[in-house]
Amino acid sequence: MKGTQDFGIKYTQVDDFNSIGYLDLDFDGDKETGVSTSGHAMSLGSGAISWISHKKSVPTDSTTEAEYVATAEATKEILWLRKILEYL
């Protein structure tokens, strides 16, 4: 933590309070195991509220399959966040 006191996410008041999701994938990124790495970040208003990056547990056969799996994971996160936001 030392040296990172100035790092963080700044939330400011905005007129356009939309949620946005970002998704990225590195298909077959680990040449040794053949698994891809994916990540997604969700923002609401002016800053990120959820993010993850991880290696997949099993290799996929194609870029399309890897993107389908990553998109399904991000969609689950979006649905979960919508449920949470209903209570706010």
C-alpha positions as CSV (number, residue, x, y, z in Angstrom):
1,M,0.0,0.0,0.0
2,K,2.9,2.3,0.5
3,G,3.2,4.7,-2.4
4,T,-0.3,4.2,-3.6
5,Q,-2.2,6.6,-1.3
6,D,-3.0,8.8,-4.3
7,F,-4.4,5.9,-6.4
8,G,-8.2,5.3,-6.4
9,I,-11.5,5.8,-8.2
10,K,-13.0,9.2,-8.1
11,Y,-16.8,9.4,-8.2
12,T,-18.4,12.7,-9.2
13,Q,-22.0,13.7,-9.7
14,V,-23.2,13.3,-13.2
15,D,-26.3,14.1,-15.1
16,D,-26.1,10.9,-17.2
17,F,-26.3,8.1,-14.7
18,N,-25.9,5.1,-17.0
19,S,-24.3,1.8,-16.5
20,I,-21.6,0.7,-19.0
21,G,-19.8,-2.6,-19.3
22,Y,-16.4,-3.3,-20.8
23,L,-15.1,-6.7,-21.8
24,D,-11.7,-7.9,-23.0
25,L,-10.2,-11.3,-23.8
26,D,-6.8,-12.7,-24.6
27,F,-7.5,-16.0,-26.4
28,D,-4.9,-18.7,-25.9
29,G,-2.8,-16.2,-24.0
30,D,-1.0,-18.8,-21.9
31,K,0.9,-20.9,-24.5
32,E,1.8,-23.6,-22.0
33,T,-1.7,-24.4,-20.9
34,G,-3.7,-23.0,-23.8
35,V,-6.1,-21.1,-21.6
36,S,-7.3,-17.6,-22.2
37,T,-7.5,-14.6,-19.9
38,S,-10.5,-12.4,-19.7
39,G,-11.7,-9.5,-17.8
40,H,-14.6,-7.1,-17.5
41,A,-15.3,-3.8,-15.8
42,M,-18.7,-2.3,-15.0
43,S,-19.2,1.4,-14.4
44,L,-22.2,3.3,-13.1
45,G,-22.3,7.1,-13.5
46,S,-18.7,8.4,-13.2
47,G,-16.7,5.4,-12.0
48,A,-16.1,1.6,-11.9
49,I,-18.2,-0.4,-9.4
50,S,-17.2,-3.9,-10.4
51,W,-14.2,-5.5,-12.2
52,I,-12.4,-8.8,-12.5
53,S,-9.6,-10.3,-14.5
54,H,-8.7,-14.0,-14.5
55,K,-7.4,-17.0,-16.3
56,K,-9.9,-19.5,-17.5
57,S,-9.8,-22.9,-15.8
58,V,-10.1,-24.9,-19.1
59,P,-8.8,-24.2,-22.6
60,T,-11.3,-23.3,-25.4
61,D,-11.3,-24.5,-29.0
62,S,-11.7,-21.1,-30.7
63,T,-11.8,-17.4,-30.2
64,T,-15.5,-17.5,-30.7
65,E,-16.0,-20.0,-27.8
66,A,-13.7,-18.0,-25.5
67,E,-15.6,-14.8,-26.3
68,Y,-18.9,-16.6,-25.7
69,V,-17.7,-17.8,-22.3
70,A,-16.3,-14.3,-21.3
71,T,-19.5,-12.6,-22.5
72,A,-21.7,-15.1,-20.5
73,E,-19.6,-14.3,-17.3
74,A,-20.0,-10.5,-17.9
75,T,-23.7,-10.9,-18.5
76,K,-24.1,-12.7,-15.1
77,E,-22.3,-9.8,-13.5
78,I,-24.6,-7.3,-15.2
79,L,-27.7,-9.2,-14.1
80,W,-26.4,-9.4,-10.5
81,L,-25.7,-5.7,-10.4
82,R,-29.1,-4.9,-11.8
83,K,-30.7,-6.9,-8.9
84,I,-28.5,-5.0,-6.4
85,L,-29.4,-1.6,-7.9
86,E,-33.1,-2.3,-7.6
87,Y,-32.7,-2.0,-3.9
88,L,-30.9,1.4,-4.0
